[in-house]
Amino acid sequence: MLFVAGIAFPAFTGCNSSSQQEETGTSPIGVSWKLVSNFIGPANVFEAKFKLVNHGRQELDASNWALFFNMSPREIHPNKTPQPAVLKHINGDWYTMVPAADFRLAPGDSVEIYYQGTEGIVKETDAPLGLYFVHYDQDGQETGIAQVSNYTIEPFTEREQLLRGEDDRLPAASAENTYRRNNGMEPVAADNFQTIVPAPVTFRLLSGQFELQEGLTIAHGEGLAEEAAFLREKLEAIAGISARVRPGTEQPAAIRLDVGAVKVNGIAEEAYRLDIGEGVTITGSDPAGVFYGIQSLLALIPVETWQQKNKTAVLSRAHMEDAPRFHFRSMHLDVSRNFQSKESVLRVIDLLAFYKINHLLLYVTEDEGWRVEIEGLPELTQVGGQRGHVSGKEATGLHPAYGSGPVPNEPGKHGSGYYTRADFVEILKYARQRHITIIPELNFPGHARAAIKAMEFRYERLMKEGDQEGAEEYRLIDPDDRSEYLSAQFYTDNVVSVARESTYRFFEKVVDTYMDMYEEAGLTLKKFHTGGDEVAEGAWTKSPLAARLLADNPAIRDPKNLHIYFFRKLLPLLKQRGLEVHGWEEVALEKDANGVYVPNPEFVGKGVVPYIWNNLYDLDLGYRLANAGYPVVLCNVTNFYFDLAPDNDPREPGLYWGGFVNARTNWEFSPYNFFQTTFTTSMGEPLDFSKVVHLRPDARRNIIGIESQLWSETVKGREMMEYYILPKLIGFAESAWSERSWETIANPVVRKNATAAAWNVFANRLSQVELPRLNYMNGGYNYRLPAPGAVVENGELKANSALPGLAIHYTTDGSEPDQQAPLYEKPVTVKPGKISLKAFDKTGKSSLRTDLTTR
């Protein structure tokens, strides 16, 4: 057990082991995994295999072992042909392999175990992760845990591995298909780039230059001391320029910051005017406008200055007027599925600020983790904030998920961790200084397993102490509930009881603690996200408490309507606290007689803001809710899900249930007619928009903003997080802030051509300015560069990039391309053999390698 503040918590430690290797936590069993085929016969079914090799001295038999692991949740089919071992689903993405009755694996021997499952696999990140063996004695008691260190994922190379089955309409990943996809991308001269990202409403270049020099003065008006200090800090970090800050703008100064009457395109909130002449003047309609003027000034500093830091920065003289088209510009960051450190979150906040994103939905609770300390409920973080091996689904504790392994807080794993109260207050203050609103979240009634498990541990502890009243105070389940359901993430126990008063008391306790933390940070909590999504069909159907509630409230009629009952009861509790209530789309929906979601008019005009992700299975849902009167945030999965892989290259990490999402799809979004910027299903089939409901002109005002999402199932650590975010965030920022002329072109052919031309310019700016600058910001971010495309035609190598301006280097001898390898500039004659290529930006950062073989 682990003791914290006198309370014992499960430490998830393994038992003693008889073998030396097991004592060190390393298994002598080597394991490999291979996707065999997505084309084995039945539609939407794959086949894969494990291979186990015994490098140890002890035999594995039919009862002394089981292999545990995580993998993207999928239904496992019964074996048609008997196998030496069988895969079983436990809960969520946690699976086990158990031996068949005649299993034997002697030292030096190997065995292969085949299995089949639902949904084609095309990503290496779909492979089983976090593998470990648990060993048992003759009585079935655990004797040791040994992690698999010798593990290989076989590469995906064949068509049956590169496509998801017969229904996959996308071209298979290949150098040639990437080349064809990149056709039309052309280099653009730097003087044709847009000025900054996101593009300002107006920008006029003037003759001459102005130089920011060492020792310059920043003068600021009333209430702008923090903005001036921020600018001073950034000038030092970017250019090595030391600046003085003083209040008052009456006296001459190199840079002057002030608040005044500024309105751009009829928008005053967050608007600014930037003038660079004999000096720099930034006038904002409010402090936020001044702050965004500062960010535009910093974006105008040449990348070479960021690199050299030579205590000077030369700027072209210019006049700029700007304001955002949406006041709500947000990014969602999931730190629950896999945890991110406080420092990593602060780095994300800096990115959001630079690209003028003003909200961060910090997703701190989920089935797999509770990530913020709540005073008075230490179990939430000490139980709900760590994952490790548990003995069975019913254990009070969180099992491994997303490859986190059997040992909590193990270095290099990301299943455990949380923010202390001081950490969270620091995050709030850091965001406030950058004019970013942090929106916390508590996802109920589904997605609540971490809270449920933590409160069950609390219940059992207090009951043992004889404190039944205290034990029941925040309990979240009906202990007699026998409902059977399977959530979208394959959980069978992640829904709270909506019939217990203690559930609402718990929610209030958490919200009040957040309000206290905001007050400590000098803020007022105004927006709270209640989640509310993906409550599995079948929840509450066999709960005695729910049955009693239904009997007392016959108007509810059906257990599936208890979701609405929960939100109806929760809403006044939050409104009493002055909160604007945000939630996923389900909070504004009800199920009709057929179980189909339709807009629910009940909460219109009551401060409820639904976030709509589903534009793929319910194409027009966002517009129907806006037309119904809800203020909606568009989070379209086909455009804004950062966790979706950029393409179907198996090496590129990410999910793809909603298709593939890259920087262009983030940039290419028309909020008032997204039917013209979303084209296919996740499998590449054209979408049918013939019967959709369009956004009414009078309901345009109900589209209050857009949000990008980073769910973290496949995200492990800071570098991987940044790789997923960048450059997608830059395309998203343009969609959130700037109106684009191509969005309103009625003729689809003309619009398509105009969009392609505008994207080509934007892509050139990405490769030649935005991404290289990120290499010098905050010590450098881990952004993604796309692998080049290539073909050999008539003996000539041709290559291109999705981001023109990247340098492509190649080799023909099988070696890894670097910047000393030949530079591709035009088609070149090559001999038959293997050709390898990489793209590099001006900082030397490179893409994944592209390979092709010619004969």
URTA-V152679 format. One record per residue. N is the residue number from 0. PHI is phi in degrees with one decimal (NA if undefined). Layout:
n=N phi=PHI
n=N phi=PHI
This chain:
n=0 phi=NA
n=1 phi=-112.8
n=2 phi=-107.9
n=3 phi=-129.6
n=4 phi=51.2
n=5 phi=80.1
n=6 phi=-108.4
n=7 phi=-89.8
n=8 phi=-124.2
n=9 phi=-66.5
n=10 phi=-96.3
n=11 phi=60.0
n=12 phi=-79.4
n=13 phi=-77.2
n=14 phi=-83.9
n=15 phi=-64.6
n=16 phi=-126.0
n=17 phi=-85.8
n=18 phi=-98.9
n=19 phi=-60.2
n=20 phi=-65.2
n=21 phi=-67.7
n=22 phi=-61.3
n=23 phi=-88.8
n=24 phi=83.0
n=25 phi=-115.0
n=26 phi=-85.9
n=27 phi=-79.9
n=28 phi=-91.5
n=29 phi=-84.3
n=30 phi=-131.5
n=31 phi=-128.4
n=32 phi=-133.7
n=33 phi=-138.7
n=34 phi=-75.8
n=35 phi=-80.6
n=36 phi=-169.9
n=37 phi=-99.1
n=38 phi=-124.5
n=39 phi=-89.2
n=40 phi=142.1
n=41 phi=-63.4
n=42 phi=-61.9
n=43 phi=65.1
n=44 phi=-127.5
n=45 phi=-116.6
n=46 phi=-127.7
n=47 phi=-139.6
n=48 phi=-146.2
n=49 phi=-100.6
n=50 phi=-125.0
n=51 phi=-109.2
n=52 phi=-124.3
n=53 phi=-89.8
n=54 phi=-94.8
n=55 phi=-96.2
n=56 phi=-112.2
n=57 phi=-114.7
n=58 phi=-81.2
n=59 phi=-90.3
n=60 phi=-118.6
n=61 phi=-79.2
n=62 phi=-140.2
n=63 phi=-100.8
n=64 phi=-160.0
n=65 phi=-150.9
n=66 phi=-104.7
n=67 phi=-111.0
n=68 phi=-166.1
n=69 phi=-114.3
n=70 phi=-155.5
n=71 phi=-49.9
n=72 phi=-57.0
n=73 phi=-148.1
n=74 phi=-68.5
n=75 phi=-96.9
n=76 phi=-87.4
n=77 phi=-59.7
n=78 phi=-69.6
n=79 phi=-78.4
n=80 phi=-111.9
n=81 phi=-54.0
n=82 phi=-117.3
n=83 phi=-62.5
n=84 phi=-148.8
n=85 phi=-128.4
n=86 phi=-91.0
n=87 phi=-133.4
n=88 phi=-81.8
n=89 phi=-102.3
n=90 phi=-169.9
n=91 phi=59.5
n=92 phi=-101.1
n=93 phi=-95.4
n=94 phi=-129.7
n=95 phi=-138.6
n=96 phi=-113.6
n=97 phi=-121.6
n=98 phi=-74.0
n=99 phi=-74.9
n=100 phi=-62.7
n=101 phi=-106.4
n=102 phi=-69.3
n=103 phi=-146.6
n=104 phi=-135.1
n=105 phi=-76.6
n=106 phi=-53.0
n=107 phi=88.0
n=108 phi=-91.9
n=109 phi=-136.0
n=110 phi=-149.3
n=111 phi=-114.2
n=112 phi=-124.8
n=113 phi=-93.4
n=114 phi=-153.2
n=115 phi=-126.6
n=116 phi=-151.8
n=117 phi=-88.9
n=118 phi=82.6
n=119 phi=-59.9
n=120 phi=-115.8
n=121 phi=-134.2
n=122 phi=-127.1
n=123 phi=-61.5
n=124 phi=-72.4
n=125 phi=-82.0
n=126 phi=-66.3
n=127 phi=-55.6
n=128 phi=-133.9
n=129 phi=64.1
n=130 phi=-71.2
n=131 phi=-154.1
n=132 phi=-95.1
n=133 phi=-112.9
n=134 phi=-106.7
n=135 phi=-129.4
n=136 phi=-90.6
n=137 phi=-66.7
n=138 phi=-94.6
n=139 phi=81.2
n=140 phi=-87.6
n=141 phi=-65.6
n=142 phi=-114.9
n=143 phi=179.2
n=144 phi=-123.8
n=145 phi=-134.5
n=146 phi=-78.0
n=147 phi=-86.4
n=148 phi=-100.9
n=149 phi=-96.6
n=150 phi=-132.1
n=151 phi=-126.3
n=152 phi=-103.1
n=153 phi=-66.3
n=154 phi=-66.6
n=155 phi=-92.6
n=156 phi=-132.0
n=157 phi=-99.2
n=158 phi=-53.9
n=159 phi=-70.3
n=160 phi=-101.8
n=161 phi=-93.4
n=162 phi=-118.6
n=163 phi=-86.3
n=164 phi=129.7
n=165 phi=-63.8
n=166 phi=-84.2
n=167 phi=-76.8
n=168 phi=-96.6
n=169 phi=-85.6
n=170 phi=-64.2
n=171 phi=-64.3
n=172 phi=-61.9
n=173 phi=-165.8
n=174 phi=-60.0
n=175 phi=-68.3
n=176 phi=-68.4
n=177 phi=-65.0
n=178 phi=-59.7
n=179 phi=-65.4
n=180 phi=-65.5
n=181 phi=-84.2
n=182 phi=-55.5
n=183 phi=99.4
n=184 phi=-78.6
n=185 phi=-130.8
n=186 phi=-63.4
n=187 phi=-127.5
n=188 phi=-63.8
n=189 phi=-60.0
n=190 phi=-74.4
n=191 phi=-101.4
n=192 phi=-65.8
n=193 phi=-67.2
n=194 phi=-66.9
n=195 phi=-141.6
n=196 phi=-121.5
n=197 phi=-74.1
n=198 phi=-63.8
n=199 phi=-74.8
n=200 phi=-64.4
n=201 phi=-135.9
n=202 phi=-146.5
n=203 phi=-126.0
n=204 phi=-81.4
n=205 phi=-109.0
n=206 phi=-79.5
n=207 phi=96.3
n=208 phi=-137.9
n=209 phi=-132.0
n=210 phi=-111.2
n=211 phi=-81.9
n=212 phi=-122.2
n=213 phi=-54.2
n=214 phi=83.1
n=215 phi=-63.5
n=216 phi=-109.8
n=217 phi=-108.4
n=218 phi=-102.4
n=219 phi=-135.6
n=220 phi=-79.0
n=221 phi=-62.6
n=222 phi=80.8
n=223 phi=-118.8
n=224 phi=-62.1
n=225 phi=-66.2
n=226 phi=-64.9
n=227 phi=-66.1
n=228 phi=-64.2
n=229 phi=-61.5
n=230 phi=-62.7
n=231 phi=-58.4
n=232 phi=-60.8
n=233 phi=-72.2
n=234 phi=-63.3
n=235 phi=-67.5
n=236 phi=-70.3
n=237 phi=-81.9
n=238 phi=-118.6
n=239 phi=74.6
n=240 phi=-86.9
n=241 phi=-89.0
n=242 phi=-126.0
n=243 phi=-100.8
n=244 phi=-117.9
n=245 phi=-143.0
n=246 phi=-74.3
n=247 phi=93.0
n=248 phi=-115.3
n=249 phi=-73.7
n=250 phi=-85.2
n=251 phi=-59.5
n=252 phi=-157.6
n=253 phi=-63.1
n=254 phi=-131.5
n=255 phi=-124.2
n=256 phi=-118.6
n=257 phi=-155.2
n=258 phi=-103.3
n=259 phi=-157.5
n=260 phi=-79.2
n=261 phi=-131.3
n=262 phi=-140.4
n=263 phi=-128.0
n=264 phi=55.2
n=265 phi=79.2
n=266 phi=-107.4
n=267 phi=-102.1
n=268 phi=-65.4
n=269 phi=67.3
n=270 phi=-81.2
n=271 phi=-154.1
n=272 phi=-128.3
n=273 phi=-120.4
n=274 phi=-121.5
n=275 phi=-118.6
n=276 phi=-139.1
n=277 phi=-72.2
n=278 phi=-155.8
n=279 phi=-116.6
n=280 phi=-124.3
n=281 phi=-119.4
n=282 phi=-117.8
n=283 phi=-114.8
n=284 phi=-69.9
n=285 phi=-158.1
n=286 phi=-56.8
n=287 phi=-63.3
n=288 phi=-60.8
n=289 phi=-60.6
n=290 phi=-60.8
n=291 phi=-71.9
n=292 phi=-63.7
n=293 phi=-61.6
n=294 phi=-62.8
n=295 phi=-66.5
n=296 phi=-60.1
n=297 phi=-63.8
n=298 phi=-68.6
n=299 phi=-81.1
n=300 phi=-70.1
n=301 phi=-57.7
n=302 phi=-57.8
n=303 phi=-60.6
n=304 phi=-68.3
n=305 phi=-58.6
n=306 phi=-75.8
n=307 phi=-88.1
n=308 phi=50.4
n=309 phi=-99.9
n=310 phi=65.9
n=311 phi=-156.7
n=312 phi=-145.8
n=313 phi=-98.5
n=314 phi=-117.2
n=315 phi=-73.5
n=316 phi=-71.0
n=317 phi=-163.1
n=318 phi=-128.6
n=319 phi=-135.4
n=320 phi=-128.5
n=321 phi=-156.9
n=322 phi=-162.3
n=323 phi=-81.0
n=324 phi=-78.2
n=325 phi=-119.7
n=326 phi=-77.2
n=327 phi=-98.3
n=328 phi=-127.2
n=329 phi=-138.2
n=330 phi=-128.2
n=331 phi=-99.4
n=332 phi=-125.7
n=333 phi=-86.9
n=334 phi=-110.2
n=335 phi=-94.4
n=336 phi=-60.7
n=337 phi=-132.0
n=338 phi=-80.2
n=339 phi=-120.8
n=340 phi=-66.3
n=341 phi=-56.4
n=342 phi=-61.7
n=343 phi=-67.1
n=344 phi=-65.0
n=345 phi=-62.3
n=346 phi=-65.1
n=347 phi=-65.8
n=348 phi=-59.5
n=349 phi=-62.4
n=350 phi=-61.6
n=351 phi=-59.3
n=352 phi=-62.3
n=353 phi=-62.4
n=354 phi=-100.4
n=355 phi=63.8
n=356 phi=-92.1
n=357 phi=-112.8
n=358 phi=-137.0
n=359 phi=-132.9
n=360 phi=-83.2
n=361 phi=-92.3
n=362 phi=-89.4
n=363 phi=-106.7
n=364 phi=-135.5
n=365 phi=-162.2
n=366 phi=-58.5
n=367 phi=-99.4
n=368 phi=178.7
n=369 phi=-114.0
n=370 phi=-117.3
n=371 phi=-128.1
n=372 phi=-64.2
n=373 phi=-116.5
n=374 phi=-59.9
n=375 phi=93.4
n=376 phi=-130.4
n=377 phi=-63.6
n=378 phi=-61.7
n=379 phi=-58.9
n=380 phi=-96.8
n=381 phi=-79.8
n=382 phi=-107.4
n=383 phi=-74.2
n=384 phi=-102.3
n=385 phi=-139.6
n=386 phi=-123.4
n=387 phi=-170.2
n=388 phi=-62.7
n=389 phi=-127.3
n=390 phi=-92.0
n=391 phi=99.7
n=392 phi=-62.8
n=393 phi=-80.7
n=394 phi=-60.4
n=395 phi=-84.4
n=396 phi=160.5
n=397 phi=-96.3
n=398 phi=-78.0
n=399 phi=-58.5
n=400 phi=-148.2
n=401 phi=54.0
n=402 phi=78.9
n=403 phi=-73.9
n=404 phi=82.2
n=405 phi=-82.5
n=406 phi=-111.7
n=407 phi=-61.9
n=408 phi=59.7
n=409 phi=-70.6
n=410 phi=-55.5
n=411 phi=86.4
n=412 phi=-107.3
n=413 phi=-134.2
n=414 phi=-86.7
n=415 phi=-115.0
n=416 phi=138.1
n=417 phi=-161.4
n=418 phi=-97.8
n=419 phi=-67.3
n=420 phi=-56.5
n=421 phi=-63.1
n=422 phi=-59.3
n=423 phi=-66.8
n=424 phi=-62.7
n=425 phi=-62.6
n=426 phi=-60.4
n=427 phi=-60.7
n=428 phi=-64.7
n=429 phi=-60.8
n=430 phi=-68.4
n=431 phi=-58.1
n=432 phi=-62.8
n=433 phi=-110.3
n=434 phi=57.0
n=435 phi=-117.3
n=436 phi=-92.1
n=437 phi=-85.1
n=438 phi=-107.2
n=439 phi=-81.0
n=440 phi=-138.6
n=441 phi=-136.1
n=442 phi=-85.0
n=443 phi=-133.5
n=444 phi=-87.1
n=445 phi=-91.9
n=446 phi=54.8
n=447 phi=-117.6
n=448 phi=-63.1
n=449 phi=-61.7
n=450 phi=-65.8
n=451 phi=-59.6
n=452 phi=-63.7
n=453 phi=-65.4
n=454 phi=-73.5
n=455 phi=-69.2
n=456 phi=-63.9
n=457 phi=-61.5
n=458 phi=-58.6
n=459 phi=-65.8
n=460 phi=-62.9
n=461 phi=-70.5
n=462 phi=-64.5
n=463 phi=-65.4
n=464 phi=-85.2
n=465 phi=83.3
n=466 phi=-105.4
n=467 phi=-67.5
n=468 phi=-61.1
n=469 phi=-65.3
n=470 phi=-63.1
n=471 phi=-81.2
n=472 phi=-57.9
n=473 phi=-126.7
n=474 phi=-67.5
n=475 phi=-115.7
n=476 phi=-126.1
n=477 phi=-91.4
n=478 phi=-63.7
n=479 phi=-99.7
n=480 phi=-69.5
n=481 phi=-116.0
n=482 phi=-61.1
n=483 phi=-115.1
n=484 phi=-154.9
n=485 phi=-136.7
n=486 phi=-73.4
n=487 phi=-59.3
n=488 phi=-99.8
n=489 phi=72.4
n=490 phi=-91.7
n=491 phi=-114.0
n=492 phi=-153.2
n=493 phi=-119.0
n=494 phi=-114.8
n=495 phi=-78.2
n=496 phi=-80.6
n=497 phi=-87.5
n=498 phi=-95.4
n=499 phi=-99.8
n=500 phi=-63.1
n=501 phi=-64.3
n=502 phi=-64.5
n=503 phi=-72.7
n=504 phi=-63.2
n=505 phi=-61.4
n=506 phi=-59.3
n=507 phi=-62.2
n=508 phi=-58.3
n=509 phi=-66.5
n=510 phi=-61.0
n=511 phi=-62.8
n=512 phi=-66.5
n=513 phi=-61.4
n=514 phi=-60.2
n=515 phi=-63.7
n=516 phi=-66.2
n=517 phi=-64.6
n=518 phi=-61.9
n=519 phi=-61.4
n=520 phi=-84.6
n=521 phi=80.9
n=522 phi=-127.1
n=523 phi=-119.1
n=524 phi=-71.1
n=525 phi=-118.4
n=526 phi=-128.5
n=527 phi=-135.6
n=528 phi=-101.3
n=529 phi=-100.1
n=530 phi=65.3
n=531 phi=88.0
n=532 phi=-100.1
n=533 phi=54.8
n=534 phi=-74.7
n=535 phi=-67.6
n=536 phi=-60.3
n=537 phi=106.5
n=538 phi=-62.1
n=539 phi=71.9
n=540 phi=-72.1
n=541 phi=-126.7
n=542 phi=-102.4
n=543 phi=-58.4
n=544 phi=-65.1
n=545 phi=-66.6
n=546 phi=-61.4
n=547 phi=-64.5
n=548 phi=-62.5
n=549 phi=-64.4
n=550 phi=-65.4
n=551 phi=-77.8
n=552 phi=-131.5
n=553 phi=-61.8
n=554 phi=-65.0
n=555 phi=-67.7
n=556 phi=73.1
n=557 phi=-145.8
n=558 phi=-55.0
n=559 phi=-66.0
n=560 phi=-87.0
n=561 phi=-67.7
n=562 phi=-59.8
n=563 phi=-66.8
n=564 phi=-55.9
n=565 phi=-59.7
n=566 phi=-67.7
n=567 phi=-60.3
n=568 phi=-79.3
n=569 phi=-72.8
n=570 phi=-55.8
n=571 phi=-64.3
n=572 phi=-63.8
n=573 phi=-80.3
n=574 phi=-65.9
n=575 phi=-59.2
n=576 phi=-94.0
n=577 phi=72.9
n=578 phi=-97.4
n=579 phi=-79.7
n=580 phi=-100.5
n=581 phi=-103.5
n=582 phi=-169.4
n=583 phi=-67.9
n=584 phi=-53.2
n=585 phi=-60.5
n=586 phi=-67.8
n=587 phi=-109.2
n=588 phi=-121.3
n=589 phi=-136.6
n=590 phi=-96.7
n=591 phi=-79.6
n=592 phi=-61.6
n=593 phi=-94.2
n=594 phi=79.4
n=595 phi=-96.3
n=596 phi=-70.3
n=597 phi=-136.6
n=598 phi=-57.6
n=599 phi=-105.6
n=600 phi=-73.4
n=601 phi=-60.1
n=602 phi=-105.9
n=603 phi=-63.9
n=604 phi=78.0
n=605 phi=-114.3
n=606 phi=72.9
n=607 phi=-101.6
n=608 phi=-118.0
n=609 phi=-83.0
n=610 phi=-102.9
n=611 phi=-108.3
n=612 phi=-97.6
n=613 phi=-88.3
n=614 phi=-115.5
n=615 phi=-113.1
n=616 phi=-102.1
n=617 phi=-137.1
n=618 phi=-57.1
n=619 phi=-111.5
n=620 phi=-56.3
n=621 phi=-59.1
n=622 phi=-74.5
n=623 phi=-64.3
n=624 phi=-70.4
n=625 phi=-65.2
n=626 phi=-62.2
n=627 phi=-76.7
n=628 phi=109.8
n=629 phi=-76.9
n=630 phi=-77.8
n=631 phi=-114.0
n=632 phi=-109.9
n=633 phi=-86.3
n=634 phi=-124.9
n=635 phi=-44.7
n=636 phi=-60.7
n=637 phi=-71.6
n=638 phi=-120.3
n=639 phi=-120.4
n=640 phi=-88.2
n=641 phi=-64.2
n=642 phi=-79.0
n=643 phi=-78.4
n=644 phi=-61.9
n=645 phi=-70.9
n=646 phi=-160.0
n=647 phi=-96.3
n=648 phi=-61.0
n=649 phi=-61.8
n=650 phi=-79.8
n=651 phi=-75.2
n=652 phi=-71.7
n=653 phi=133.8
n=654 phi=-91.9
n=655 phi=-157.6
n=656 phi=-61.7
n=657 phi=-105.1
n=658 phi=100.7
n=659 phi=-116.2
n=660 phi=-127.8
n=661 phi=-128.8
n=662 phi=-61.1
n=663 phi=-67.3
n=664 phi=-66.8
n=665 phi=-69.6
n=666 phi=-75.9
n=667 phi=-91.2
n=668 phi=-139.5
n=669 phi=-111.7
n=670 phi=-64.2
n=671 phi=-96.0
n=672 phi=-157.1
n=673 phi=-74.2
n=674 phi=-64.3
n=675 phi=-89.9
n=676 phi=-127.8
n=677 phi=-128.8
n=678 phi=-121.3
n=679 phi=-135.5
n=680 phi=-71.4
n=681 phi=-63.3
n=682 phi=-95.8
n=683 phi=91.5
n=684 phi=-78.7
n=685 phi=-59.6
n=686 phi=-81.3
n=687 phi=-103.0
n=688 phi=-102.7
n=689 phi=-67.9
n=690 phi=-117.7
n=691 phi=-77.1
n=692 phi=-89.1
n=693 phi=-91.2
n=694 phi=-70.5
n=695 phi=-71.0
n=696 phi=-55.9
n=697 phi=-73.9
n=698 phi=-96.6
n=699 phi=-57.0
n=700 phi=-64.6
n=701 phi=-81.6
n=702 phi=-83.6
n=703 phi=-87.0
n=704 phi=170.8
n=705 phi=-133.7
n=706 phi=-140.7
n=707 phi=-94.7
n=708 phi=-128.3
n=709 phi=-122.3
n=710 phi=-82.1
n=711 phi=-115.2
n=712 phi=-54.4
n=713 phi=-104.8
n=714 phi=-101.5
n=715 phi=-118.4
n=716 phi=88.7
n=717 phi=-62.0
n=718 phi=-62.8
n=719 phi=-66.8
n=720 phi=-58.9
n=721 phi=-66.9
n=722 phi=-62.7
n=723 phi=-70.0
n=724 phi=-77.7
n=725 phi=-112.7
n=726 phi=-94.7
n=727 phi=-55.5
n=728 phi=-57.4
n=729 phi=-69.0
n=730 phi=-64.7
n=731 phi=-61.9
n=732 phi=-58.6
n=733 phi=-64.2
n=734 phi=-64.5
n=735 phi=-75.7
n=736 phi=-98.8
n=737 phi=-110.0
n=738 phi=-82.6
n=739 phi=-115.3
n=740 phi=-63.8
n=741 phi=-68.1
n=742 phi=-63.5
n=743 phi=-103.6
n=744 phi=-74.2
n=745 phi=-75.6
n=746 phi=-69.6
n=747 phi=-63.7
n=748 phi=-70.6
n=749 phi=-63.7
n=750 phi=-63.6
n=751 phi=-59.8
n=752 phi=-66.9
n=753 phi=-66.2
n=754 phi=-63.3
n=755 phi=-61.5
n=756 phi=-65.4
n=757 phi=-66.9
n=758 phi=-64.6
n=759 phi=-59.6
n=760 phi=-65.2
n=761 phi=-63.2
n=762 phi=-62.3
n=763 phi=-64.7
n=764 phi=-65.8
n=765 phi=-55.5
n=766 phi=-70.6
n=767 phi=-104.5
n=768 phi=-129.4
n=769 phi=-63.9
n=770 phi=-70.8
n=771 phi=-57.2
n=772 phi=-63.2
n=773 phi=-62.2
n=774 phi=-68.7
n=775 phi=-110.6
n=776 phi=-85.0
n=777 phi=53.6
n=778 phi=81.5
n=779 phi=106.7
n=780 phi=-106.4
n=781 phi=-93.8
n=782 phi=-86.0
n=783 phi=-94.7
n=784 phi=-110.5
n=785 phi=-71.9
n=786 phi=-66.0
n=787 phi=-71.3
n=788 phi=-95.6
n=789 phi=-156.7
n=790 phi=-140.5
n=791 phi=-118.1
n=792 phi=-125.7
n=793 phi=54.0
n=794 phi=79.7
n=795 phi=-111.8
n=796 phi=-83.0
n=797 phi=-123.3
n=798 phi=-137.4
n=799 phi=-155.4
n=800 phi=-136.8
n=801 phi=-67.6
n=802 phi=-121.3
n=803 phi=-57.3
n=804 phi=107.0
n=805 phi=-75.8
n=806 phi=-86.3
n=807 phi=-107.5
n=808 phi=-113.3
n=809 phi=-141.2
n=810 phi=-132.1
n=811 phi=-125.0
n=812 phi=-117.4
n=813 phi=87.0
n=814 phi=-82.9
n=815 phi=-75.2
n=816 phi=-65.5
n=817 phi=-132.0
n=818 phi=-76.0
n=819 phi=-91.3
n=820 phi=-71.4
n=821 phi=-53.6
n=822 phi=-90.4
n=823 phi=-79.6
n=824 phi=-123.4
n=825 phi=-159.0
n=826 phi=-50.1
n=827 phi=-132.4
n=828 phi=-72.1
n=829 phi=-130.7
n=830 phi=-89.1
n=831 phi=-57.3
n=832 phi=145.6
n=833 phi=-88.6
n=834 phi=-119.3
n=835 phi=-124.0
n=836 phi=-136.8
n=837 phi=-140.1
n=838 phi=-101.3
n=839 phi=-129.1
n=840 phi=-94.5
n=841 phi=-69.7
n=842 phi=-90.3
n=843 phi=95.5
n=844 phi=-69.9
n=845 phi=-124.3
n=846 phi=-89.5
n=847 phi=-62.8
n=848 phi=-84.1
n=849 phi=-106.1
n=850 phi=-121.5
n=851 phi=-149.2
n=852 phi=-119.6
n=853 phi=-112.8
n=854 phi=-124.2
